[in-house]
């Protein structure tokens, strides 16, 4: 069978499926992409309120992701860059600022004064930053595995782990105890050390919009739920981008509140994320500015049986620790399937039979991230082209 006559179906219109379609188009194969919902994007979605992007879970883009650099025109996204640090709103009412002074000198003195980390912690963190930023991704993923928490406790004080690492990386991994693989931790640490966290002006949905605008030959069928068996009967090869039913997930809830008046930290949190260590409600916050409205985004790890009660607790926690008074709830997203739980992560997928009719794709096969979703879509397309 020649490549030009190859008939490929892609099941799922998330970012992995979109990238697979783009790669196939680039090689003269024009696939059919089936999406069960009414829009492409999968877990990457954005609503707008007063021109403010309200993202469904994924709220930042790491600019050092190699696959992002390859496929996405970052300049067209009009990115708002977050500074490389965080405010820590401690349980005792103390507020500290910790950051990378080598990339932003404004963090030097606050970081030196911060009591959330000892002097030895700060020295070790600098050494680890230099070490991890210099590693290749293959070196990071080929190391011996253990939990992030175990790795951190071997280097830093319990206080520093609890006050900074748990809320910061717990918010990224969407699990509080940092049982996520140290490989995933060092991968993300590497990305932060070599790039920035940023928010597109129109939200993460603009990443999807930019990619789908490049699809010119793919037949996109929305509101089409097609089984693998049906796809096999209709097409030569099938790329399956959705996980099996037994796949387990980390969840999150995101609350967007109006901020009726400015305060000390409501201004500062436009450029620096705020962390709430040892909290049973809110994990992190940041501020979004619209034409006429200021919005506070508050993220909770996991999903609650009582979201109304969780909202009350979040309001109380934010007011008590930061002094920010928040107004009405604008939007609430409860996302049960936010990040896949992966027991054994890897940089490249295991090599399936290249002549298999069905090829799988998605970050659940590699490591949970936008980078992995893009990478797996590219790899699946490459394997589909192998006869």
N, C-alpha and C positions, 0 to 999 in steps of 0.2 A: 504493500500500500504506500503510495507516495504521500509526502507530507501535505501537499496541496489538497488532496482528497480526504484527509483525515477529518472525521466528524467527532468532535469532543463536546461533552456536556459538562458544565460546571454546576454543581449543586451547592448553592449558598452564595449570596452576594455581599458577604463581608469583605474586609480588605484583602484577605487571602485569595478569595475568588476573583476579585477585581484584578489583582496583580497577575494571577494565572491567565486571565483573559488577555491582558495587555501583552504578556510574553508570547502567547499563542498568536495574537494578531501580528506581532513584530516578525514572526516566522512564517507568515502566510497562511495560518490556520485560523478560521473564523468560528469560534465556538458559540454554543448556546448556553446562556447563563440563566439558570432558574433560581428565583428568589421567592420565598414563601410569603414575605411581607410586602407592603406597598412601597418600599424604598430600599435602595442599596445602602450598605454601611455596616450592617451587623451590629456589633456592640459600640460602634462609634456613631453617636447621634448628638445633635444639638438643637435646642429650641432657642428662640430669641425673645428677649423682653427689653423694651426700650433700647434696642440695638445692643443689648448685653448678651453674650453667649452663655446659655445655661446647658452645660454638657451633661450627658447621661453617664456619669462615672468617670470616664477618661477625661481628665481636665488639663493635662499638660502634654507637651510634645518635647522629647529629648532630642536636641539638635545634633548630637553626636552619633545618633543611630546610623550605622553605615547604610542600611537599606533605605532609610528615610532620605539620606543625602543622595542616593542613587536615583530614586524615583520621584521625589517631591521637590518642587521649586519653592524653597523656604521664603525667598524674598517676596513672592507673590502672596504669601499668607499674612503679611503685615504683622509680624510676631511681636508680642509683648514679652520681654525677657524678665524672668524673675532673678533677683540677686542671689548669689550662691551662699545662702545662709538661712537661718530660721529664728523667729522669736519663740522663746520657750515660756509659756504661761504656766508656771509651776503651781502645784496644789496649795502651797503655803502663801500664795499671793505674790511671790516674787516673780519678776519678769526679766528674762535675760536674752541677749542677742548673741548668737554664735554663728560664725561664718568663715569662709575661705578668704583670709586677709591677703593671700598671694594674688588673688584675682580681683579683690575689691578691698582697698586699704581701709575703707570705713568700718570694716569688721574687726580690725586689729585690736583696738583698745577694748571694745565690748567683749570680745572673745577672751582676751587676757584676764578681764575681771570676772568672767562667768564662773560661778561656783558649781554649776552642773557637771563640770569636768575639772579634774585635778590638773596640775601642771604636767604630770607624767602622762595623763590621758591626751593632752594637747600635743605633746611631743610625739607620742606614738601615732596619733592620728595623722600628723604631718608625714611621718615616715611611711605609713600605710598608703597615704595618698600618692606619694612618689612611687612606691612599689607597684600599686595596682594600675595607676595611669600608664605605666610603662609596659605592662603586660599585653601580649596579643590576646585576642579573643579565644584562640585555640588553647593557649596556655591557661586561661581562666577556666574553660570548660573541661579541660583534661586533668585538672587537679583531683586529688582524693576528696571525696564528698563528706560533708557533715553539715549540721544545721548552722544557720547564720548565728543563732544565739550562742551556740557552743564556741564558734570562732571568736565572737566578740568578747565573751567572758574570758577567753584565754589572753586577751590583749588589754582590755580596758576595765575600769572600775565598774562595779555594779551600779553605782549612782549614774555614771555617764551612759551606760547602756539603757537604764530605765528612763532617764530624763531626755535623752536625745535619740538614740538609735531606735528604740521601740516605737515611739510615735512617728518618727520620720520614715523609717523603712517599713514599719507596720502599715502605714498609710499607702505605701507603694505596693506592698505584697498583699494587702487586705487581710492580714492575720496578725494578731497582737503579740504572740509569743515568739515570733521570728523562727519558726521551725522550717521555713523555706531554705532551700539549699544555699550553702555559701557560694556556690558557683553563680547563682542568680544575684546574690548580694554583690559580689565583686564585679559582675557584669554591669549592674546598675551604677555602682560606685565609679567604675571606669567611665561610664557615659557622663556622669555628673562632673568628673574631673576633667574631661576633654571637651565638654560642651555646656549647654545651658538648658534649663527647663523653661519652656516658653508656651504661651497661649496664643493661637491664631486669633486675629481680630474678630473673625466670625465663628470662632469655636472650632472644635475638632472636626465637625462636619465638613468644614472647608477643605480638609485633607481629602475626604472622600469625593467631594465635588470636583476637586482638581483632577483626581485620577479618573473618575468616570467621564469627564469631558474628553479624555484621550481615547475612549472606546468608540471607534468608528465603524468597525466591522463585526462586532459581537452582537448577537441577537439576544437582547435582554428581555426576559419574561418575568414581570412582577406578579405577585399574588398567585404564584404557581408552585404548589407543593408536590414535588415529584419524588417517588421512591427510587432507591438505587436500582431495584429490579426493572422499573419502568424505564429508567434512563439507559440501562444496559440494552434493553430491547430496541431502543430508538437510535442509539449512538455507538460509535466504535469504541470510544473510551470515555471514562467518567472520572472527574475529579470531585471527590467528596470533601467539602470544607467543614462540615458540622461534626461535632464529637458524638460518640455513641451515648446512649441513654445512661449508661453506668458511670460516665464521666462525672467526677465531683468538682464542685466549684466553691470559690470564695465569693461572698456577696458584700454589698455595701449599700448604704443609704446616703443620699445627698440632699441637703436642704438649702434652698436659696431664700434668704430673708432680705427685705428692704432695711436699709439703715437710714433712719429719718434725720439724724444729725451727725456731724463729724465729731470725732474724738481723737485723742492722741494716737491710738493704735489703729483706728479705722483708716487713717491716712497712710500709716507705715505699711500696713498689710496689703497695699496695692502692689508692692514690689517684692515683699518678703513673706513667705508662708508663716503661719502661726501654728505652733504645736501645743497640745494639751496632754502632757504625760500623766499616766496613772488616772485617766478619766474613764468612767463607765458609759459615757455618752459620746461626746465629740472628740475626734482625733486630731483634726486639723482644719484651719480656716484660711481663706484669703478674700480680698476685696476686689470687686469688679465695678468699674465706673461706666455709667451710661450717659446719655445726653442730659437726662433730667433726674436720673435715679442712681443711687449707690446700692449695690447688692453685696451681701456677705454670703459666701459659699461655705457651708459646714459639712464635713464628711465624717460619717460614722463607719467603723469597721464592722462588718457583719450585717445581718438583717434582723430586725426586731419583730416580736410577735405583736407589739403594741407601738406603732409608729407615732401615734398621738402623744403617748407618754414619753417616748424618746425625744420628740420635739420639745416638750416642756423641760426635760432635763438638759438638753442642749442649750436652750435659752438661758437657763439658770447658770450653767457652767460658764458660758461665754461672758455673761454679765459679771459674775463673781470674780473671774480671773483676769479679764481684760478691761472691764469697765465699758465695753461697747454695748450700747442699748440697741436691740434689734426690734424691728417692727413686724409687719405682717409677713406671713409665709407666701412667697410668690410661686414657688415650685418645689415639689418633692419627688425624687426618683428612688424607688426601691428596686434594686437590681440584684436578683438572686444569683445570676450567672454572670459575674463580672470578670473573674480571672479563673482559669482552670487550675485545679490542684494537680501538680505533677510530681510523682514520687521520684522519678529518675530523669532529670533534665539533661538535654544534650544540645550541642551547637548545630549539628547536622543530623537529620533523621536517619534511622536505620535504613539500609538500602533494601527496599522492597523489590520484588521481581519486576524488572523493567517492562516485561511483556504483559503485565497484569492489566486486566480491563479496568479495574477500579483503583485509583490512586488517591491517597488521603492527603489532606492539607489543612493547616491551621496551627496556631501557636500551642495548642494542647499537645502537639507531637514533639515540641522542642522545649521551649521555656516561655512563661507567660509575658508577652510584651508585643507591642506594635511591630517592633523589629522582626520578631520571630514569625508573626503572621505574614509579613511581606516576604520574608525569606522562604517560608514553606510554600507560599503560592508560586514563587519563581521556580523552586525546585520541582514542584509537582508538574508544572508546565513543561519543564525540560524533560522529565521522565515520560510524559505523555507523548512526546515527539520521538521517543526512541522506539523503533519497531521491533 
